[in-house]
Amino acid sequence: MGMIGVHEFITMDGVIGDPSWSFDYSFDPKMGEAIAGIMGSSKALLLGRRTYQEFAPSWSTRTAEDDPGAPFMNETPKYVVSASLQAADWSNSSILGPYSAGTIRDLKDRAEGNIYVSGSGTLVRALLADGLVDSLHLFVYPLVAGAGQRLFADTGPAAKFALAGSEAYSNGVLYLTYTLAAPGRG
C-alpha cells in the first residue's frame, strides 16, 4: 500500500497558490536534497488538473542536466484528478477522472510505493479532508502574503498533526514534516 506525501511551498500565513513569491529567496541546495528525498521515496505522482497543465509543458522538456528532478517528473507514472481534462499527453500520464476519495484509496492500495503530490491545492485540500494524506512536507517561507490560495480552507475539518522532522535553511525557510496524529494524540 502506498502512502501519499504532499510537498508545498507555503508562506507563514498559509498561502500556497502561485508561489512566485519564493523567487525572492535564494534556493538553498539543502532544500533540493530534501525535495529529492521526498521524490526518491515515491513511485508515482498525483496531480490536480491545473498543476498538471502547468507542470507538463515545463517539465517535459527538461533533462537531468537542466534539473536533477527531471527524470522523476518525466519517467514516473502520473495520475491526474480532473473532471474536465480530455487528454494527458505528458509521458506516463493517466486521467483518474473527477475527485473521488474511493478512487484515491484504490490508487493507494495498488501503489507499490509512495505517491508524491506537489502543488495541487484544491486536490490537497480534498485529500486532507478525507484523511488521505500521510505526510505533509512544508517549506515555510518567512513572509506573510496576506491573500491567496491557502493550504487549509476556512471550512475544512479539524485535524491534528504530529511533527516528524524539521530543518532550517540559510535563506530563512523552514522545512517541516508532519504526519497525521493518531486519534487522541496531538
Backbone as CSV, one residue per row, in Angstrom:
resi,resn,N_x,N_y,N_z,CA_x,CA_y,CA_z,C_x,C_y,C_z
1,MET,0.842,-1.182,0.000,0.000,0.000,0.000,0.882,1.238,0.000
2,GLY,0.576,2.167,-0.868,1.329,3.402,-0.949,0.853,4.437,0.044
3,MET,1.722,5.348,0.351,1.373,6.463,1.224,1.496,7.748,0.411
4,ILE,0.630,8.713,0.699,0.643,9.982,-0.017,1.432,11.004,0.778
5,GLY,2.448,11.560,0.125,3.251,12.631,0.694,3.055,13.900,-0.107
6,VAL,2.657,14.974,0.550,2.383,16.254,-0.100,3.534,17.214,0.164
7,HIS,4.010,17.864,-0.889,5.078,18.860,-0.801,4.513,20.204,-1.215
8,GLU,4.677,21.223,-0.363,4.192,22.565,-0.681,5.210,23.619,-0.274
9,PHE,5.336,24.645,-1.093,5.969,25.889,-0.684,4.835,26.721,-0.099
10,ILE,5.031,27.268,1.103,3.941,27.920,1.818,4.460,29.138,2.569
11,THR,3.626,30.156,2.682,4.001,31.338,3.463,3.611,31.110,4.923
12,MET,4.057,32.011,5.786,3.736,31.883,7.207,2.234,31.969,7.467
13,ASP,1.490,32.636,6.590,0.039,32.719,6.769,-0.712,31.675,5.940
14,GLY,-0.006,30.656,5.465,-0.657,29.509,4.852,-0.940,29.580,3.371
15,VAL,-0.424,30.590,2.663,-0.682,30.729,1.234,0.225,29.783,0.442
16,ILE,-0.395,29.044,-0.479,0.364,28.138,-1.353,0.176,28.477,-2.824
17,GLY,-0.886,29.188,-3.158,-1.185,29.481,-4.557,-0.134,30.362,-5.188
18,ASP,0.225,30.067,-6.430,1.210,30.825,-7.203,2.431,31.217,-6.366
19,PRO,3.294,30.253,-6.086,4.439,30.550,-5.215,5.558,31.346,-5.883
20,SER,5.188,32.289,-6.760,6.219,33.132,-7.381,6.932,33.969,-6.334
21,TRP,6.310,34.174,-5.179,6.956,34.894,-4.086,8.219,34.176,-3.603
22,SER,8.333,32.890,-3.875,9.527,32.152,-3.443,10.768,32.574,-4.225
23,PHE,10.581,33.218,-5.398,11.714,33.645,-6.217,12.543,34.732,-5.533
24,ASP,11.968,35.424,-4.549,12.702,36.465,-3.822,13.721,35.881,-2.847
25,TYR,13.722,34.559,-2.697,14.619,33.890,-1.756,15.569,32.989,-2.527
26,SER,16.813,32.969,-2.093,17.762,32.053,-2.731,17.309,30.625,-2.464
27,PHE,17.662,29.724,-3.352,17.298,28.319,-3.192,18.473,27.618,-2.540
28,ASP,18.338,27.279,-1.286,19.391,26.580,-0.552,19.518,25.163,-1.127
29,PRO,20.725,24.729,-1.484,20.888,23.371,-2.036,20.346,22.276,-1.118
30,LYS,20.319,22.526,0.174,19.766,21.528,1.097,18.262,21.358,0.893
31,MET,17.605,22.400,0.397,16.184,22.273,0.060,16.022,21.279,-1.089
32,GLY,16.894,21.383,-2.074,16.864,20.447,-3.194,17.080,19.018,-2.741
33,GLU,17.986,18.836,-1.776,18.227,17.495,-1.237,16.976,16.959,-0.541
34,ALA,16.289,17.827,0.200,15.068,17.399,0.899,13.977,17.017,-0.105
35,ILE,13.806,17.834,-1.134,12.797,17.537,-2.154,13.163,16.249,-2.894
36,ALA,14.440,16.072,-3.190,14.884,14.832,-3.844,14.591,13.621,-2.965
37,GLY,14.704,13.785,-1.659,14.388,12.686,-0.747,12.916,12.307,-0.805
38,ILE,12.048,13.312,-0.895,10.609,13.039,-0.996,10.325,12.332,-2.316
39,MET,10.880,12.870,-3.408,10.680,12.254,-4.719,11.263,10.849,-4.758
40,GLY,12.455,10.694,-4.212,13.158,9.418,-4.269,12.424,8.295,-3.569
41,SER,11.598,8.629,-2.582,10.841,7.591,-1.880,9.496,7.323,-2.547
42,SER,9.227,7.994,-3.662,7.925,7.878,-4.329,8.043,7.133,-5.657
43,LYS,6.972,6.440,-5.997,6.908,5.675,-7.239,5.817,6.167,-8.172
44,ALA,5.079,7.210,-7.747,4.006,7.766,-8.572,3.813,9.227,-8.200
45,LEU,3.197,9.955,-9.118,2.927,11.378,-8.945,1.426,11.582,-9.116
46,LEU,0.798,12.280,-8.162,-0.628,12.569,-8.205,-0.789,14.080,-8.309
47,LEU,-1.539,14.523,-9.316,-1.669,15.955,-9.573,-3.115,16.340,-9.858
48,GLY,-3.453,17.569,-9.484,-4.709,18.154,-9.919,-4.537,18.679,-11.332
49,ARG,-5.647,18.995,-11.988,-5.612,19.429,-13.388,-4.748,20.665,-13.611
50,ARG,-4.956,21.706,-12.821,-4.197,22.940,-13.053,-2.700,22.725,-12.897
51,THR,-2.311,22.018,-11.857,-0.880,21.766,-11.659,-0.339,20.913,-12.793
52,TYR,-1.091,19.900,-13.205,-0.673,19.085,-14.344,-0.451,19.962,-15.571
53,GLN,-1.403,20.850,-15.865,-1.286,21.694,-17.050,-0.140,22.697,-16.945
54,GLU,0.258,23.064,-15.733,1.420,23.932,-15.559,2.722,23.127,-15.645
55,PHE,2.726,21.946,-15.041,3.943,21.133,-14.985,4.294,20.502,-16.332
56,ALA,3.319,19.975,-17.046,3.588,19.209,-18.274,4.464,19.969,-19.268
57,PRO,4.114,21.182,-19.673,4.981,21.861,-20.645,6.331,22.277,-20.060
58,SER,6.355,22.529,-18.773,7.588,22.971,-18.131,8.577,21.818,-17.924
59,TRP,8.078,20.694,-17.393,8.961,19.574,-17.077,9.280,18.693,-18.276
60,SER,8.357,18.541,-19.203,8.530,17.568,-20.291,9.744,17.868,-21.167
61,THR,10.208,19.095,-21.177,11.370,19.456,-21.994,12.673,19.480,-21.198
62,ARG,12.594,19.269,-19.907,13.803,19.310,-19.070,14.501,17.958,-19.048
63,THR,15.805,18.033,-18.910,16.634,16.835,-18.772,17.286,16.855,-17.400
64,ALA,17.958,15.777,-17.066,18.677,15.703,-15.791,19.745,16.785,-15.697
65,GLU,20.301,17.179,-16.847,21.306,18.240,-16.846,20.670,19.588,-16.488
66,ASP,19.415,19.783,-16.902,18.687,21.017,-16.582,18.265,21.051,-15.121
67,ASP,17.797,19.918,-14.629,17.250,19.832,-13.283,17.334,18.379,-12.833
68,PRO,17.944,18.106,-11.677,18.060,16.710,-11.236,16.713,16.030,-10.986
69,GLY,15.646,16.802,-10.840,14.320,16.210,-10.635,13.623,15.804,-11.916
70,ALA,14.191,16.176,-13.062,13.539,15.908,-14.351,13.284,14.423,-14.614
71,PRO,14.227,13.531,-14.362,13.920,12.116,-14.619,12.713,11.618,-13.816
72,PHE,12.633,12.003,-12.552,11.481,11.594,-11.747,10.201,12.160,-12.339
73,MET,10.191,13.443,-12.615,8.977,14.096,-13.096,8.538,13.546,-14.456
74,ASN,9.473,13.192,-15.311,9.133,12.741,-16.659,8.900,11.239,-16.777
75,GLU,9.585,10.440,-15.985,9.514,8.989,-16.143,8.525,8.311,-15.203
76,THR,8.194,8.946,-14.108,7.319,8.355,-13.103,5.869,8.348,-13.592
77,PRO,5.105,7.298,-13.268,3.678,7.311,-13.599,2.991,8.508,-12.926
78,LYS,2.157,9.194,-13.711,1.442,10.375,-13.225,-0.049,10.121,-13.317
79,TYR,-0.747,10.455,-12.234,-2.197,10.298,-12.165,-2.801,11.679,-11.964
80,VAL,-3.737,12.038,-12.844,-4.315,13.376,-12.842,-5.783,13.292,-12.429
81,VAL,-6.132,14.065,-11.412,-7.514,14.155,-10.969,-8.149,15.327,-11.705
82,SER,-9.121,15.025,-12.551,-9.784,16.078,-13.326,-11.104,15.580,-13.888
83,ALA,-12.108,16.445,-13.790,-13.400,16.153,-14.406,-13.468,16.692,-15.828
84,SER,-12.508,17.569,-16.190,-12.606,18.229,-17.499,-11.471,17.913,-18.469
85,LEU,-10.351,17.442,-18.006,-9.206,17.178,-18.884,-9.537,15.997,-19.796
86,GLN,-9.357,16.184,-21.094,-9.690,15.153,-22.073,-8.503,14.278,-22.450
87,ALA,-7.293,14.843,-22.359,-6.101,14.092,-22.746,-4.953,14.461,-21.815
88,ALA,-4.095,13.492,-21.579,-2.901,13.697,-20.763,-1.715,13.185,-21.577
89,ASP,-1.062,14.090,-22.291,-0.021,13.712,-23.241,1.381,13.617,-22.647
90,TRP,1.580,14.117,-21.461,2.891,14.040,-20.828,3.182,12.576,-20.528
91,SER,4.384,12.132,-20.762,4.741,10.712,-20.647,4.239,10.079,-19.347
92,ASN,3.720,8.878,-19.478,3.263,8.068,-18.353,2.133,8.701,-17.551
93,SER,1.257,9.459,-18.213,0.151,10.127,-17.520,-1.174,9.428,-17.772
94,SER,-1.992,9.374,-16.718,-3.335,8.804,-16.797,-4.299,9.746,-16.098
95,ILE,-5.494,9.879,-16.646,-6.526,10.702,-16.031,-7.408,9.794,-15.163
96,LEU,-7.543,10.145,-13.881,-8.361,9.367,-12.961,-9.833,9.750,-13.022
97,GLY,-10.135,10.921,-13.572,-11.500,11.424,-13.572,-11.682,12.398,-12.425
98,PRO,-12.945,12.751,-12.135,-13.187,13.712,-11.060,-12.745,13.152,-9.710
99,TYR,-12.521,14.063,-8.764,-12.061,13.631,-7.438,-13.046,12.669,-6.804
100,SER,-12.513,11.585,-6.308,-13.270,10.589,-5.559,-12.334,9.993,-4.519
101,ALA,-12.720,10.090,-3.244,-11.892,9.516,-2.182,-11.680,8.018,-2.421
102,GLY,-12.700,7.335,-2.910,-12.584,5.901,-3.183,-11.558,5.602,-4.261
103,THR,-11.533,6.420,-5.302,-10.549,6.234,-6.373,-9.133,6.434,-5.834
104,ILE,-8.951,7.424,-4.975,-7.625,7.683,-4.402,-7.243,6.551,-3.448
105,ARG,-8.185,6.050,-2.666,-7.894,4.909,-1.784,-7.468,3.693,-2.616
106,ASP,-8.173,3.453,-3.729,-7.803,2.340,-4.617,-6.393,2.535,-5.163
107,LEU,-6.060,3.766,-5.563,-4.715,4.056,-6.057,-3.681,3.763,-4.978
108,LYS,-3.942,4.206,-3.761,-3.022,3.932,-2.648,-2.875,2.430,-2.420
109,ASP,-3.990,1.698,-2.492,-3.969,0.252,-2.248,-3.127,-0.492,-3.282
110,ARG,-3.176,-0.040,-4.534,-2.446,-0.767,-5.579,-1.045,-0.210,-5.835
111,ALA,-0.728,0.926,-5.233,0.599,1.524,-5.429,1.668,0.649,-4.781
112,GLU,2.777,0.526,-5.493,3.895,-0.270,-4.988,4.964,0.624,-4.378
113,GLY,4.559,1.781,-3.936,5.460,2.738,-3.306,4.675,3.983,-2.972
114,ASN,5.368,4.969,-2.480,4.712,6.202,-2.082,4.258,7.011,-3.293
115,ILE,3.302,7.892,-3.042,2.724,8.748,-4.068,3.036,10.192,-3.687
116,TYR,3.632,10.923,-4.613,4.088,12.293,-4.387,3.090,13.283,-4.968
117,VAL,2.754,14.313,-4.184,1.875,15.386,-4.643,2.623,16.699,-4.442
118,SER,2.679,17.507,-5.490,3.289,18.831,-5.408,2.251,19.844,-5.873
119,GLY,2.141,20.959,-5.134,1.135,21.954,-5.512,-0.249,21.363,-5.382
120,SER,-1.085,21.537,-6.418,-2.399,20.897,-6.487,-3.267,21.224,-5.269
121,GLY,-3.382,22.510,-4.945,-4.063,22.946,-3.737,-5.476,22.423,-3.567
122,THR,-6.295,22.481,-4.601,-7.678,22.002,-4.496,-7.694,20.507,-4.194
123,LEU,-6.870,19.754,-4.896,-6.757,18.315,-4.660,-6.275,18.037,-3.243
124,VAL,-5.244,18.749,-2.799,-4.670,18.504,-1.478,-5.699,18.786,-0.382
125,ARG,-6.467,19.862,-0.519,-7.495,20.146,0.485,-8.516,19.006,0.554
126,ALA,-8.895,18.444,-0.594,-9.827,17.305,-0.603,-9.188,16.075,0.039
127,LEU,-7.925,15.819,-0.285,-7.221,14.680,0.305,-7.125,14.819,1.827
128,LEU,-6.818,16.034,2.291,-6.740,16.278,3.736,-8.100,16.071,4.396
129,ALA,-9.148,16.588,3.772,-10.497,16.460,4.330,-10.912,14.991,4.453
130,ASP,-10.436,14.160,3.527,-10.778,12.739,3.546,-9.748,11.873,4.276
131,GLY,-8.774,12.504,4.926,-7.783,11.755,5.708,-6.857,10.899,4.862
132,LEU,-6.595,11.313,3.621,-5.781,10.505,2.713,-4.317,10.937,2.632
133,VAL,-3.949,12.015,3.289,-2.556,12.481,3.280,-1.824,11.826,4.438
134,ASP,-0.713,11.178,4.127,0.077,10.510,5.160,1.186,11.399,5.708
135,SER,1.710,12.288,4.868,2.736,13.209,5.353,2.663,14.525,4.585
136,LEU,2.875,15.621,5.324,2.936,16.962,4.752,4.377,17.436,4.834
137,HIS,4.923,17.855,3.715,6.289,18.372,3.643,6.171,19.847,3.278
138,LEU,6.246,20.705,4.291,6.011,22.130,4.100,7.321,22.905,4.154
139,PHE,7.572,23.670,3.103,8.716,24.580,3.061,8.141,25.960,3.347
140,VAL,8.284,26.403,4.600,7.651,27.625,5.079,8.580,28.810,4.846
141,TYR,8.128,29.737,3.999,8.905,30.934,3.665,8.607,32.040,4.671
142,PRO,9.622,32.827,5.030,9.459,33.842,6.070,8.775,35.106,5.554
143,LEU,7.541,34.951,5.130,6.777,36.104,4.700,5.296,35.833,4.878
144,VAL,4.543,36.923,4.970,3.093,36.863,5.044,2.578,37.434,3.731
145,ALA,1.855,36.613,2.972,1.348,37.047,1.667,0.094,37.909,1.812
146,GLY,-0.677,37.683,2.853,-1.883,38.468,3.070,-3.094,37.937,2.331
147,ALA,-2.919,37.460,1.130,-4.035,36.937,0.342,-3.510,35.870,-0.607
148,GLY,-4.395,34.988,-1.000,-4.033,33.934,-1.937,-4.630,32.608,-1.508
149,GLN,-4.479,31.628,-2.371,-4.998,30.294,-2.082,-4.247,29.710,-0.894
150,ARG,-4.973,29.256,0.087,-4.368,28.718,1.309,-4.438,27.186,1.320
151,LEU,-3.516,26.604,2.057,-3.484,25.151,2.166,-4.730,24.627,2.871
152,PHE,-5.100,25.262,3.959,-6.256,24.800,4.722,-7.416,25.767,4.516
153,ALA,-8.542,25.237,4.084,-9.734,26.051,3.858,-10.356,26.439,5.194
154,ASP,-11.012,27.592,5.220,-11.683,28.050,6.437,-12.773,27.098,6.882
155,THR,-13.337,26.360,5.960,-14.459,25.478,6.277,-14.054,24.007,6.355
156,GLY,-12.765,23.723,6.313,-12.315,22.331,6.327,-12.464,21.699,7.699
157,PRO,-12.374,20.385,7.747,-12.484,19.685,9.029,-11.245,19.925,9.889
158,ALA,-11.427,19.834,11.193,-10.305,19.962,12.117,-9.424,18.716,11.997
159,ALA,-8.136,18.890,12.195,-7.201,17.761,12.150,-6.002,18.100,13.028
160,LYS,-5.410,17.077,13.601,-4.193,17.250,14.392,-3.057,16.540,13.677
161,PHE,-1.893,17.164,13.721,-0.711,16.617,13.082,0.405,16.482,14.100
162,ALA,1.321,15.589,13.823,2.497,15.399,14.670,3.732,15.801,13.872
163,LEU,4.600,16.573,14.488,5.839,16.980,13.836,6.754,15.766,13.719
164,ALA,7.171,15.457,12.489,8.032,14.301,12.244,9.474,14.716,11.955
165,GLY,9.681,15.985,11.615,11.036,16.451,11.336,11.043,17.930,11.005
166,SER,12.211,18.536,11.165,12.342,19.953,10.824,13.782,20.275,10.473
167,GLU,13.932,21.246,9.585,15.245,21.765,9.194,15.091,23.258,8.954
168,ALA,16.121,24.002,9.262,16.151,25.433,8.961,17.253,25.670,7.931
169,TYR,16.971,26.525,6.959,17.922,26.804,5.897,18.455,28.231,5.997
170,SER,19.588,28.465,5.356,20.263,29.763,5.418,19.423,30.894,4.821
171,ASN,18.447,30.584,3.967,17.602,31.601,3.345,16.378,31.952,4.198
172,GLY,16.295,31.386,5.405,15.184,31.663,6.300,14.010,30.718,6.169
173,VAL,14.062,29.802,5.216,12.976,28.838,5.004,13.096,27.713,6.031
174,LEU,11.948,27.288,6.550,11.879,26.131,7.434,11.238,24.977,6.674
175,TYR,11.812,23.799,6.811,11.222,22.596,6.233,10.628,21.803,7.387
176,LEU,9.317,21.681,7.374,8.594,20.983,8.434,7.881,19.775,7.843
177,THR,8.089,18.629,8.450,7.405,17.403,8.038,6.419,17.020,9.123
178,TYR,5.161,16.822,8.707,4.103,16.443,9.626,3.448,15.154,9.153
179,THR,3.000,14.369,10.117,2.154,13.221,9.830,0.836,13.438,10.570
180,LEU,-0.200,12.789,10.101,-1.489,12.899,10.778,-1.336,12.272,12.150
181,ALA,-1.738,12.994,13.199,-1.623,12.486,14.567,-2.631,11.375,14.774
182,ALA,-2.228,10.395,15.551,-3.156,9.311,15.898,-4.314,9.894,16.707
183,PRO,-5.513,9.343,16.560,-6.654,9.849,17.324,-6.321,9.888,18.820
184,GLY,-6.700,10.987,19.459,-6.439,11.147,20.886,-5.071,11.681,21.212
185,ARG,-4.223,11.887,20.174,-2.881,12.432,20.382,-2.780,13.731,19.624
186,GLY,-1.744,14.489,19.889,-1.556,15.690,19.104,-0.861,16.732,19.778
